[in-house]
Amino acid sequence: MYDDPAPGWKDPGLPDFALIHAVARKLGYVIGLHGSMRRDCDLVAVPWTFAAGSDEYLVDALCTCLSGRVIGEPEEKPHGRRAWIIQVDGWVKNIDLSVMPRV
């Protein structure tokens, strides 16, 4: 929630984290939350098993299960991390998903 929302503002809430975690786990990733969750939803995906799929496969699977789509191109981040912005149908805030590289 915002500290001082406009009169009548209803916070759109957050996406289904249980679904996000389940899809990520099935593909060998764990998901962590970070940030305030006010402007967007910041998630970090970390490969957790030797069988973890590619970062693109994870992003595609999350878009499919959430009825979302990627906005723009992935952005290169420090330490080999790549970040995608995912817009989910019916949800005002975007998901900012950073994926750590597989080794």
Sequence and secondary structure as in RCSB ss.txt:
>XXXX:A:sequence
MYDDPAPGWKDPGLPDFALIHAVARKLGYVIGLHGSMRRDCDLVAVPWTFAAGSDEYLVDALCTCLSGRVIGEPE
EKPHGRRAWIIQVDGWVKNIDLSVMPRV
>XXXX:A:secstr
  SS  TT        HHHHHHHHHHTTEEEEEES SSSSEEEEEEE STT   HHHHHHHHHHHHTEEEEEEEE
E GGG EEEEEEETT SS EEEEE    
